[in-house]
Amino acid sequence: MSSTVSRVRAAYARIAAVDRPEIWIGLRPRDETEAEARTIDERVARGEHLPLAGRLFAAKGNIDVHGLPTTAGCPAYAYEPRADAPVVARLRAAGALVLGTTNLDQFATGLVGTRSPYGAVRNAIDPARISGGSSSGSAVAVALGIVDFALGTDTAGSGRIPAAFNGIVGLKPTRGLVPTAGVVPACASIDCVTVFARTVPEAEQALCHVTYPPDRPLPALPQRAPGPWRIAVPPREQLGELDEGWAEAYQETVGRLAAAGASIRPLDLTPFTEAAAMLYEGAFVAERYTAVGDFIDSLLLSGGAGLDPTVTGIITRARDIPAHRLFADQDRLTDLRGRALAALGDADALLLPTAPGHPTLAEVAADPLGANARLGRFTNSTNLFDLAAVAVPAGEVNGLPFGVMLIGPAFTDDRLAVIARALEPRVRLAVVGAHLTGQPLNPQLLALGAVREHTTTTAPAYRLYALPTTLPKPGLVHVGAGGAAIETEIWSLPAEGLGRLLAALPRPMALGSVELADGTAVPGFLCEPGALAGAEDITRHGGWRAFLASR
């Protein structure tokens, strides 16, 4: 069975197993996706370069996917797009395969993931809590392992809040870096298309294929002064009320960056939080009425079927905001942005909790506006100030994901991603066979965000066997005396990725401690001794690649 077809079948099996129908608005028929998967594999077999071949993704329901209706979370708004949005088309051109469109807060208005006639999207870890919005379905599809990455949008934090609540990565690029054509606008002047993935490298890989245009020269950034990463951190009192344990988790993250060599410096958060309050409380919300207000007004005349009442109230109230108020708010925002950038100074990034807390579905239902306003305290100002951001997991509090956010000047997206990688818990893995560079199972490591560190050998205490398996692979067995040194690659990967790899590991393979030539021990793939009956001892070749070359 071809690799992309098998991954598609596994994804549909996973969809059935998790039983979360509220994730999806439009799911492509399985026979259609399998046919596309076969075509991808055939193109790869012919030697075509498809860097995202076999990668599966989903698109938020306000992004055009040809063949599926674009609803923006409102059935009456649905239309049939004539083509994929450019972001979708570019991913497909690189070999990625889209499974469907995902649920969202209606018209991308909300940070909760509950404002949808298609159902509230429940959190991937605790179904009693919100998933975060508005890109709720996209984030949960990634967190539950259905797709490798997903597209969302971010106006007020919708590409970051769901990442934090579901323990994944959310990349919010600089405004204008990714095209928004084929995307139903929320606030067109500050909307961004975002990427969710389980690791920073996975998110970066997807993002690099959708930047617009791909060869556009970016503005020259000011020369960065040499030295360690400079991370701005506000005083504890300016963070306001946080959920239990979140302040401590945030300070622990600050400590991890400091231990990694970063220079921590203070920052006045006031202009950021004051601007955040303006996004919904000020005149800028009027742009949401510009986007879909006429449609909502006309639908209300016929009964308003399918409209979320909270979203409807937000957008229709924006109809009557006077123009003079918008100009006054623009002047105030200009002043706040100047103060914010001055506070940031030459820091490479501002580190903040992505959200101040993680409410339950019941808490949001009891106070939909208040709960949503609290969630945007740290995210609302980012696009208003034209900044870049990345949200990354930073551990757990009381069994739930805790996430932080790195915010930096426009077009420092790559820099933020590099810093973010320092926060990802990583482990080392020793591989000797089908997961080696260039071997058939190596894409499994790459898909988990693994990075090869170096090539070495085991201690001279192992024997290597060619197992009689359908996919040729070796078995490494510790024998002590009478063993030999075996070629080994050392990879680093996110700790979460190692767990997923172990869960899918077929017998007779097992994960154990592999002793290396330098005397250190690293987790690695070993073989159960009982599986060696009929296997060829290939130890004399010194490694799997040498054995294959000898054949």
C-alpha positions in Angstrom: 0.0 0.0 0.0 1.4 3.4 -0.9 2.4 5.7 2.0 0.0 8.6 1.3 -3.0 6.2 0.8 -2.2 4.5 4.0 -2.0 7.8 5.9 -5.4 8.9 4.4 -7.0 5.6 5.6 -5.4 6.0 9.0 -6.8 9.5 9.2 -10.4 8.4 8.5 -10.0 5.6 11.0 -8.8 8.2 13.5 -11.8 10.4 12.7 -14.2 7.5 13.5 -12.3 6.6 16.6 -12.2 10.0 18.3 -15.9 10.6 17.5 -15.8 14.4 17.4 -18.2 15.3 14.6 -18.2 18.9 15.7 -14.7 19.4 14.4 -15.8 19.3 10.8 -18.1 21.4 8.6 -17.1 19.7 5.4 -15.2 16.4 5.2 -14.1 15.2 1.7 -15.4 11.7 0.6 -12.8 9.1 1.4 -12.7 7.7 -2.1 -11.9 11.1 -3.4 -9.0 11.7 -1.0 -7.7 8.2 -1.6 -7.6 8.9 -5.4 -5.7 12.1 -4.8 -3.3 10.2 -2.5 -2.6 7.6 -5.2 -1.8 10.4 -7.6 0.6 12.0 -5.2 2.4 8.8 -4.7 2.6 8.2 -8.4 4.1 11.7 -8.9 6.7 11.0 -6.2 7.5 7.7 -7.8 8.2 9.5 -11.1 10.7 11.7 -9.4 8.7 14.8 -8.9 9.8 17.0 -6.0 6.8 17.3 -3.6 8.2 18.5 -0.3 4.9 18.0 1.5 4.0 14.7 -0.1 1.9 12.6 2.2 1.2 15.4 4.7 -2.5 15.8 5.6 -4.1 19.1 6.6 -7.4 20.8 7.3 -8.6 24.3 6.5 -10.7 26.5 8.7 -14.3 26.9 7.4 -13.8 30.5 6.3 -11.0 29.5 3.8 -12.0 28.3 0.3 -11.5 24.7 -0.5 -12.7 23.8 -4.0 -15.4 21.1 -3.9 -16.6 22.0 -0.4 -18.9 24.9 0.6 -17.4 27.9 2.4 -19.7 28.7 5.3 -17.7 30.8 7.8 -19.8 28.9 10.4 -23.1 30.0 9.0 -25.1 27.5 6.8 -27.1 30.3 5.1 -23.9 32.1 4.1 -22.5 29.0 2.3 -21.1 29.4 -1.2 -19.3 27.0 -3.6 -15.8 28.4 -4.2 -14.6 28.3 -7.8 -11.0 27.5 -6.7 -8.9 26.8 -3.7 -7.7 29.8 -1.7 -4.1 30.5 -2.6 -2.9 29.2 0.7 -4.7 25.9 0.1 -3.6 25.7 -3.6 0.1 26.2 -2.6 0.0 23.5 0.0 -1.6 21.1 -2.5 1.0 22.0 -5.1 3.7 21.0 -2.7 2.0 17.5 -2.2 -0.1 18.1 0.9 -3.6 16.7 0.9 -6.6 18.5 2.4 -9.1 16.4 4.3 -11.8 19.0 4.8 -13.0 22.3 6.3 -13.3 22.8 10.1 -15.7 24.3 12.5 -15.2 27.8 13.9 -16.8 30.6 15.9 -19.3 32.0 13.4 -17.7 34.6 11.0 -14.5 34.1 13.0 -15.9 36.3 15.8 -14.8 34.8 19.1 -12.0 33.2 21.0 -14.0 30.4 22.6 -15.0 27.9 19.8 -18.6 27.6 21.0 -20.4 30.1 18.8 -21.4 27.8 16.0 -24.6 26.2 14.7 -22.4 23.2 13.9 -21.8 22.6 17.6 -19.3 23.7 20.3 -15.9 22.3 19.6 -14.8 20.5 22.8 -11.2 20.6 24.0 -8.9 17.8 22.8 -7.8 16.9 26.4 -10.8 17.8 28.6 -14.1 17.7 26.7 -15.7 19.8 29.5 -13.6 22.8 28.6 -13.5 25.0 25.5 -11.2 24.4 22.6 -10.6 28.0 22.1 -11.6 29.9 18.9 -12.3 31.0 16.5 -10.1 28.4 14.8 -11.4 25.7 17.0 -11.9 22.7 14.7 -8.5 23.2 13.0 -6.6 23.2 16.4 -8.4 20.1 17.7 -7.9 18.2 14.4 -4.2 18.6 14.9 -4.2 17.9 18.6 -6.1 14.7 18.2 -3.6 13.5 15.5 -6.1 13.5 12.6 -4.0 15.8 10.5 -0.4 16.9 10.5 -1.2 20.6 10.4 -4.1 22.9 9.8 -4.9 26.4 8.6 -6.7 28.9 10.8 -7.1 32.6 10.9 -6.1 35.1 13.5 -7.6 38.6 14.1 -7.6 38.8 17.8 -5.8 35.6 18.8 -7.7 32.9 17.0 -4.6 31.3 15.7 -3.0 31.2 19.2 -5.6 30.7 21.9 -6.7 27.3 20.5 -3.1 26.3 20.2 -2.5 27.0 23.9 -5.6 25.2 25.1 -4.9 22.0 23.0 -1.1 21.7 23.6 0.0 22.5 20.1 1.9 25.2 18.2 0.2 28.2 16.5 2.2 30.4 14.1 0.7 33.8 13.5 2.8 35.4 10.8 3.4 39.1 10.1 0.4 40.7 8.4 0.6 40.4 4.7 3.1 37.7 4.7 0.5 35.1 3.8 -2.3 36.0 1.3 -5.9 36.3 2.6 -7.5 36.0 -0.9 -10.2 33.3 -0.7 -10.7 33.9 3.0 -14.0 35.3 4.4 -12.9 38.4 6.3 -13.5 39.2 9.9 -11.5 42.5 10.1 -9.9 42.6 6.6 -7.2 45.1 7.5 -5.7 43.0 10.3 -6.7 39.4 9.4 -3.9 36.8 9.1 -3.9 33.2 7.9 -2.2 31.0 10.6 -0.8 27.5 10.9 -1.4 24.9 13.6 1.0 22.0 14.1 2.3 19.8 16.8 5.9 21.2 16.6 7.5 24.4 15.6 9.4 22.8 12.7 6.2 21.3 11.3 4.5 24.7 11.5 7.4 26.4 9.8 7.6 23.9 7.0 3.9 24.5 6.2 4.2 28.3 6.5 7.1 28.5 4.1 5.0 27.1 1.3 2.2 29.7 1.6 4.0 33.0 2.0 3.0 35.6 -0.7 4.5 35.8 -3.1 7.0 33.0 -2.4 10.0 35.0 -3.8 9.0 38.4 -2.4 12.0 40.1 -0.8 11.2 40.9 2.8 11.9 44.4 4.2 15.4 44.7 5.7 15.4 44.5 9.5 17.6 46.6 11.6 20.9 45.0 12.3 20.6 43.0 15.5 23.2 43.7 18.1 25.3 40.7 19.0 24.6 38.8 22.2 22.1 36.3 23.6 18.4 36.4 22.9 16.8 39.4 24.6 13.4 38.5 26.1 11.0 41.2 27.5 8.9 40.1 30.5 6.3 42.3 32.3 6.1 42.5 36.1 3.7 40.0 37.6 1.2 42.5 38.7 0.6 43.7 35.1 -0.5 40.2 34.0 -3.7 40.5 36.0 -5.7 37.6 37.3 -4.5 34.2 36.1 -5.9 30.8 36.6 -4.5 28.8 39.6 -0.9 27.8 38.9 -0.5 29.7 35.7 1.7 32.5 37.1 4.1 29.9 38.5 4.1 28.1 35.1 4.8 31.3 33.4 7.7 32.2 35.7 9.1 28.7 35.2 9.1 29.3 31.4 11.0 32.6 32.0 13.5 30.6 34.0 13.9 28.0 31.2 14.8 30.7 28.7 17.2 32.3 31.2 18.8 28.9 31.8 19.1 28.5 28.0 21.2 31.8 27.9 18.5 34.4 27.2 18.8 37.9 28.7 15.6 38.7 30.6 14.6 42.3 30.8 11.5 44.2 32.2 8.8 45.7 30.0 5.8 47.9 30.7 2.8 45.9 29.4 0.3 48.8 29.8 0.1 49.9 26.1 -0.4 46.3 25.0 -3.3 45.7 27.3 -4.9 49.1 26.7 -4.8 48.4 22.9 -6.2 44.9 23.5 -9.3 46.4 25.1 -9.9 48.6 22.1 -10.4 45.8 19.6 -13.9 45.0 20.7 -14.7 48.0 23.0 -13.6 50.6 20.5 -14.6 51.5 16.9 -12.4 48.9 15.2 -15.2 46.3 15.6 -17.1 48.3 12.9 -14.9 46.5 10.3 -16.7 43.3 11.2 -20.0 44.9 10.1 -18.3 45.9 6.9 -17.4 42.3 6.2 -20.8 40.6 6.8 -23.2 43.1 8.3 -25.4 43.5 5.3 -25.8 39.7 5.1 -26.7 39.4 8.7 -29.2 42.2 8.5 -31.0 40.6 5.5 -31.0 37.2 7.2 -32.5 38.7 10.3 -35.4 40.0 8.2 -36.3 36.4 7.3 -35.9 35.1 10.9 -32.2 34.8 11.3 -32.0 31.0 11.1 -28.5 29.7 11.8 -27.2 32.9 13.2 -25.3 32.7 16.6 -27.0 35.3 18.9 -23.7 36.4 20.5 -22.0 36.9 17.1 -25.1 38.7 15.7 -25.2 41.1 18.7 -21.5 42.0 18.3 -21.7 42.7 14.6 -25.0 44.4 14.5 -24.1 46.8 17.3 -21.1 47.8 15.3 -23.4 49.2 12.6 -24.0 52.4 14.5 -20.5 53.4 15.6 -19.9 57.0 14.4 -17.0 57.7 12.0 -15.5 60.3 14.3 -15.0 57.6 16.9 -12.9 55.5 14.5 -10.6 58.4 13.7 -10.2 59.1 17.5 -9.4 55.4 18.1 -6.9 55.4 15.3 -5.0 58.3 16.8 -5.0 56.6 20.2 -3.8 53.4 18.7 -0.9 55.2 17.0 0.1 56.6 20.3 -0.2 53.2 22.0 1.8 51.4 19.3 4.6 54.0 19.6 4.7 53.4 23.4 4.6 49.6 22.9 7.5 49.5 20.4 9.5 51.8 22.7 8.9 49.5 25.6 10.0 46.6 23.5 13.1 48.4 22.5 15.8 46.1 21.0 14.3 43.0 22.7 13.9 40.1 20.3 10.6 39.0 21.8 8.0 39.7 24.4 7.1 36.6 26.4 3.5 36.3 27.7 1.0 33.6 28.7 -1.1 33.0 25.6 -4.2 33.4 27.7 -5.0 34.2 31.3 -7.0 31.1 31.9 -8.9 28.1 30.4 -12.7 28.2 31.1 -15.1 25.4 30.9 -18.0 25.2 28.4 -20.4 26.0 31.3 -18.5 29.1 32.3 -18.5 30.5 28.8 -22.2 29.7 28.4 -22.9 31.7 31.6 -21.0 34.8 30.5 -20.1 34.6 26.8 -19.0 38.2 26.4 -17.1 38.4 29.7 -15.3 35.1 29.2 -14.3 36.0 25.7 -13.0 39.5 26.6 -10.8 38.0 29.3 -9.2 35.5 26.9 -8.0 38.2 24.6 -6.1 40.2 27.2 -2.7 39.2 25.8 -3.5 38.5 22.1 -5.9 41.3 21.0 -3.2 43.9 20.4 -0.8 41.9 18.3 -2.3 42.5 14.9 -3.4 46.1 15.8 0.3 46.8 16.4 1.4 44.8 13.3 3.5 42.3 15.2 4.4 38.7 14.6 3.8 35.9 17.1 4.1 32.2 17.9 2.2 30.3 20.6 3.9 27.2 21.9 3.2 24.6 24.7 5.0 25.3 27.9 4.0 22.3 30.1 0.9 21.5 32.1 -1.0 22.9 35.0 -3.5 20.6 36.8 -3.4 18.2 33.9 -4.2 20.7 31.2 -1.9 22.3 28.7 -0.3 25.6 29.5 1.0 27.8 26.7 3.1 30.9 26.2 3.4 33.3 23.3 6.4 35.0 21.8 5.6 38.4 20.2 8.1 40.4 18.1 8.3 43.1 15.4 6.9 42.5 12.0 8.9 40.1 9.8 10.8 38.6 12.7 8.8 35.4 12.2 11.9 33.2 11.7 13.6 34.7 14.8 10.6 34.0 17.0 10.4 30.4 15.7 14.1 29.8 16.6 13.5 31.1 20.2 10.3 29.1 20.4 12.2 25.9 19.7 14.1 26.4 22.9 10.8 25.9 24.8 9.9 22.6 23.2 10.7 19.7 25.5 12.9 17.4 23.4 14.4 14.0 23.8 17.1 12.1 21.9 16.5 8.9 19.9 19.0 6.4 18.5 18.0 4.8 15.2 19.9 2.1 13.2 17.5 0.9 10.4 14.5 2.0 8.5 14.3 5.3 10.3 17.8 6.4 9.1 18.2 9.3 6.8 17.0 8.4 3.3 15.3 5.2 4.5 11.5 4.4 4.1 10.5 5.3 7.7 12.6 8.4 8.0 9.6 10.6 7.1 7.9 9.5 10.3 10.7 11.2 12.3 10.5 14.3 10.1 6.8 14.6 10.5 7.3 14.6 14.3 9.7 17.6 14.1 12.8 15.5 14.6 16.2 16.9 13.8 19.3 14.7 13.2 22.1 15.6 15.5 25.0 13.4 14.4 26.0 9.9 13.3 28.0 7.6 15.6 28.1 4.0 16.6 26.8 1.9 19.4 29.1 0.5 22.1 30.7 -2.8 20.8 28.0 -4.9 22.6 25.3 -5.4 19.9 24.4 -7.7 17.0 22.3 -6.6 14.0 19.9 -8.9 12.2 17.9 -8.5 8.9 14.4 -9.4 9.9 12.1 -11.3 7.6 9.5 -8.5 7.5 7.5 -7.1 4.6 9.2 -3.7 4.9 12.9 -4.6 5.2 14.2 -3.6 8.6 16.9 -4.7 11.0 16.7 -5.8 14.6 19.3 -4.6 17.1 20.0 -6.9 20.0 22.2 -6.2 23.1 24.5 -9.2 23.6 27.4 -7.8 25.6 30.5 -9.9 24.9 30.7 -11.0 21.3 29.0 -7.9 20.0 30.1 -5.1 17.7 29.8 -1.4 17.1 26.8 -0.6 14.8 26.3 2.6 12.8 23.7 4.8 14.6 22.1 8.1 14.0 21.1 10.3 16.9 18.0 12.4 16.5 16.3 14.9 18.8 12.5 15.3 18.7 9.7 16.6 20.9 9.0 14.5 23.9 5.3 14.2 22.8 6.5 12.9 19.4 8.5 10.1 21.0 5.3 9.0 22.8 3.4 8.9 19.6 6.2 7.0 17.9 6.2 4.4 20.7 2.4 4.0 20.6 2.6 3.1 16.9 5.7 0.9 17.1 4.9 -2.6 15.8 6.2 -5.8 17.3 8.9 -7.2 17.5 10.4 -3.7 17.8 10.7 -2.1 21.2 12.1 1.0 22.7 15.0 0.6 25.1 18.2 2.1 26.2 21.0 2.0 23.6 24.6 2.4 24.8 26.7 4.5 22.5 30.4 4.5 21.7 31.1 7.4 24.1 29.5 5.6 27.0 26.3 7.5 27.1 22.9 5.8 26.8 20.0 7.1 24.6 16.5 5.6 24.0 16.5 3.7 20.7 14.9 0.9 18.7 15.7 -2.6 19.8 14.3 -6.0 18.8 12.7 -8.7 20.9 15.1 -11.7 20.9 12.3 -14.1 20.2 11.8 -12.5 16.7 15.3 -13.6 15.5 14.3 -17.1 14.3 15.1 -17.1 10.5 16.7 -13.7 10.6 20.1 -13.2 9.0 23.0 -12.0 11.3 24.4 -9.0 9.4 26.6 -7.6 12.2 29.8 -8.0 10.1 28.6 -5.2 7.8 28.7 -2.7 10.7 25.3 -1.1 9.9 22.1 -1.3 8.0 23.1 1.0 5.1 26.3 -1.0 4.6 24.3 -4.2 4.5 21.9 -2.8 1.9 24.8 -1.6 -0.2 26.3 -5.1 -0.2 23.2 -6.5 -1.8 
